[in-house]
Amino acid sequence: LAEFVKKRDKRVIDMQMKRSVEMEKKREEERVKKAEMARLKAERARAYEEPEWTKV
């Protein structure tokens, strides 16, 4: 009975919608952050110069 009531209760439905929107937003932020970290890593790799003492 409790499960049936939960499915029909507007507060529960609203919380599920809110939670799903927040999770989607969090996933999007995580994707953007990951792309930024990859870009910074590639930029650092391009800017890397070997120390003078390692050159022959």
Secondary structure, 3 states (H helix, E strand, C coil): CHHHHHHHCHHHHHHHHHHHHHHHHHHHHHHHHHHHHHHHHHHHHHHCCCCHHHCC
